[in-house]
Amino acid sequence: MAKVFDDLTLVEEYSKCKRCRIVAEKYGCSDETVRRALIKFNVPRIERHPRPVTRPKATEEELRNIVAEYYDTELGINGLAKKYHRSQDTIAKAIKTYGHGKKHYEQNSSKISDDELRMEVEQNPSAQVIAEKYGMSIERVCRRCSNLGLKVNGSSRRWKQRAKFYGCNEIDPSITLERLRQRDNDICQICGEVVDASDITDKHIGARYPSCDHIIPLSKGGTHTWNNVQLAHMGCNSGKCNRITVKREGV
């Protein structure tokens, strides 16, 4: 049974325990009733959980200093966010705005213009040759060539995506089409004929163009390693699964 009370009783009880909730539970009323009694008798409440003061927005100078520390030290986005009491999203946007891309690949990389990249690709080098020459990553070279509508040999990003899709973690980034051609002497390992790297018409690859063929397909548990890749015509590589299907049906 709730105790009988009035506003003065509530104020006197509050002066003893200094908690509105304890007074409300003792007399069977709400916290708001106790607060109104305190206001009526001009009794100040004790603010036990003050609202935190909003941190001012980061200035451009502070963000630039954070980005500089990101490149000069081993601290990542999470570490800088804890150190400067900023959100990870704020740090990431600052790096994208004031930084120069990925930390490990582009920190000390030299810049190459679009015209210079076109001239390099016209000489038909692999993506790894361009990457090593200009201090870039292979993925970055392939990405920039893709944005410019250029075709470059040795894109490892596609194999990483396919391998990740099929759950394969064994990927050798040193595998390029140019190195594979040198190893197999430009001979298709499926039909035994010579491949033709000039079999391109209006950026459309022909059937005799060289390609990287996986002996055990990635979808069957194969790996993107040197012992599981071989040189093959694009037509032979594309039609391999069809010949395997016909052979199995004839068995």
C-alpha positions in Angstrom: 0.0 0.0 0.0 1.4 3.4 -1.0 2.2 5.8 1.7 0.3 9.1 2.1 2.4 12.1 1.2 2.3 15.7 0.2 4.7 18.0 -1.6 6.5 19.0 1.6 7.0 15.4 2.6 8.5 14.7 -0.8 10.9 17.6 -0.5 12.0 16.6 3.0 12.6 13.0 1.8 14.6 14.3 -1.2 16.8 16.4 1.1 17.9 13.1 2.8 18.6 10.8 -0.2 19.0 13.4 -3.1 17.4 11.0 -5.6 14.0 11.6 -7.2 13.6 7.9 -8.1 14.2 6.7 -4.6 11.6 9.1 -3.2 9.1 8.1 -5.9 9.5 4.4 -5.2 9.1 5.0 -1.5 5.8 6.9 -1.7 4.4 5.2 -4.8 4.4 8.2 -7.1 6.2 9.2 -10.3 9.5 10.9 -10.7 7.7 13.9 -12.3 5.6 14.3 -9.1 8.8 14.7 -7.1 10.3 17.1 -9.5 7.2 19.3 -9.4 7.4 19.4 -5.6 11.0 20.5 -5.8 10.1 23.3 -8.3 7.2 24.4 -6.0 9.5 24.9 -3.0 12.5 26.2 -5.2 14.7 23.3 -4.2 17.6 22.9 -6.7 18.1 19.4 -8.2 21.4 17.7 -8.3 22.4 17.0 -12.0 24.0 13.6 -11.8 24.4 13.0 -15.6 25.1 16.3 -17.3 24.9 16.3 -21.1 28.3 16.2 -22.7 29.6 19.3 -24.4 29.5 19.0 -28.2 33.0 18.9 -29.6 33.5 21.7 -32.2 33.9 20.7 -35.8 37.4 19.8 -36.9 39.2 22.6 -38.7 41.0 22.1 -42.0 44.4 22.5 -40.3 43.6 19.8 -37.8 42.4 17.4 -40.5 45.6 18.0 -42.6 47.7 17.2 -39.5 45.8 14.0 -38.9 46.3 13.0 -42.6 50.0 13.8 -42.3 50.3 11.6 -39.2 48.4 8.8 -41.0 51.1 8.7 -43.7 54.1 9.3 -41.4 53.2 6.8 -38.7 51.9 3.2 -38.4 48.6 4.4 -36.9 45.5 3.4 -38.9 42.1 5.1 -39.1 40.9 3.5 -35.9 44.0 4.5 -33.9 43.8 8.1 -35.1 40.1 8.3 -34.3 40.8 7.2 -30.7 43.7 9.6 -30.4 42.0 12.7 -31.6 38.5 11.7 -30.4 37.0 11.9 -33.9 34.8 9.4 -35.8 36.4 7.0 -38.2 34.2 8.4 -41.0 35.7 11.9 -40.4 39.2 10.5 -40.6 38.5 8.5 -43.7 36.9 11.5 -45.5 39.9 13.7 -44.5 42.3 11.1 -46.0 40.2 11.0 -49.2 40.2 14.8 -49.4 43.7 15.8 -48.3 45.5 12.5 -48.9 46.8 10.7 -51.9 44.9 7.4 -52.0 45.9 4.1 -50.4 48.6 4.3 -47.7 50.9 1.4 -48.5 50.9 1.6 -52.3 50.6 5.4 -53.1 52.5 7.0 -50.3 55.7 7.6 -52.2 54.5 6.9 -55.7 55.4 9.2 -58.6 52.6 10.6 -60.6 51.8 9.6 -64.1 49.5 11.6 -66.3 46.8 10.1 -68.5 48.8 10.9 -71.7 51.9 9.2 -70.3 49.8 6.2 -69.3 48.4 5.9 -72.8 51.9 6.0 -74.3 53.1 3.3 -71.9 50.1 1.1 -72.8 50.7 1.6 -76.6 54.1 0.0 -76.1 52.2 -3.0 -74.9 53.9 -3.6 -71.5 52.3 -5.5 -68.7 50.6 -3.8 -65.7 53.4 -5.0 -63.5 56.0 -3.3 -65.6 54.2 0.1 -65.4 53.5 -0.4 -61.7 57.2 -1.1 -60.9 58.4 1.8 -63.1 56.1 4.4 -61.5 55.9 3.0 -58.0 52.2 2.1 -58.2 50.2 -1.0 -57.4 49.0 -3.3 -60.2 45.4 -2.8 -59.1 45.8 1.0 -59.5 47.3 0.7 -63.0 44.5 -1.6 -64.1 41.9 0.7 -62.5 43.2 3.8 -64.3 43.5 2.0 -67.6 39.9 0.8 -67.2 38.7 4.3 -66.6 40.5 5.5 -69.7 39.2 2.6 -71.8 42.6 1.1 -72.2 43.5 -2.6 -72.2 46.6 -3.7 -70.3 48.0 -7.1 -69.6 48.4 -8.6 -66.2 45.3 -7.6 -64.2 45.3 -9.6 -61.0 42.3 -7.9 -59.5 39.9 -10.0 -61.7 41.5 -13.2 -60.5 41.3 -12.0 -56.8 37.6 -11.3 -57.2 36.9 -14.6 -58.8 39.0 -16.5 -56.3 37.3 -14.7 -53.4 33.9 -15.6 -54.9 34.8 -19.3 -55.1 36.5 -19.3 -51.6 40.1 -19.7 -52.8 42.8 -17.9 -50.9 45.9 -19.1 -52.9 46.7 -16.3 -55.4 50.1 -15.6 -56.8 50.3 -11.9 -57.7 53.4 -12.4 -59.9 51.3 -14.2 -62.5 50.9 -12.0 -65.6 50.0 -12.7 -69.2 53.3 -11.5 -70.4 55.3 -13.8 -68.1 53.0 -16.7 -68.9 53.7 -16.2 -72.6 57.4 -16.2 -71.9 57.2 -19.4 -69.9 55.0 -21.3 -72.5 56.9 -19.8 -75.5 53.6 -18.3 -77.0 52.2 -21.8 -77.5 48.7 -22.7 -76.6 48.8 -25.6 -74.2 45.4 -26.9 -75.4 45.7 -27.0 -79.2 49.5 -26.6 -79.6 49.4 -23.7 -82.0 51.0 -20.2 -81.6 48.9 -17.5 -80.0 48.5 -14.1 -81.7 48.6 -11.0 -79.4 47.6 -8.8 -82.3 44.2 -10.5 -82.8 42.3 -7.5 -81.7 39.8 -5.6 -83.9 38.3 -2.3 -82.5 39.1 -3.4 -79.0 37.4 -6.8 -79.5 39.6 -9.8 -78.7 39.7 -12.5 -81.2 39.8 -16.3 -80.8 43.6 -16.5 -81.2 44.4 -13.9 -78.5 46.4 -15.3 -75.6 44.7 -15.9 -72.2 45.4 -17.4 -68.9 43.8 -20.8 -68.5 43.4 -22.6 -65.1 44.1 -26.3 -65.5 41.8 -27.0 -62.5 39.1 -24.3 -62.7 38.6 -22.0 -59.7 35.0 -23.1 -59.5 36.3 -26.7 -59.0 38.7 -25.8 -56.2 41.7 -24.7 -58.3 44.2 -22.1 -57.3 45.7 -19.1 -59.1 49.3 -20.3 -58.9 52.0 -21.1 -61.4 51.5 -24.9 -61.3 47.8 -24.4 -62.1 47.9 -21.9 -65.0 48.8 -22.4 -68.7 48.7 -20.3 -71.8 45.8 -20.8 -74.1 43.9 -19.2 -77.0 40.9 -17.2 -76.0 38.8 -19.5 -78.1 40.3 -22.7 -76.8 40.0 -21.4 -73.2 36.3 -20.4 -73.7 35.4 -23.7 -75.5 37.3 -26.0 -73.0 34.3 -26.4 -70.8 32.1 -27.3 -73.8 34.6 -30.0 -74.9 34.8 -31.4 -71.4 31.0 -31.6 -71.3 30.8 -33.5 -74.6 33.6 -35.9 -73.6 31.8 -36.7 -70.4 28.5 -37.3 -72.2 30.3 -39.6 -74.6 31.9 -41.7 -71.9 
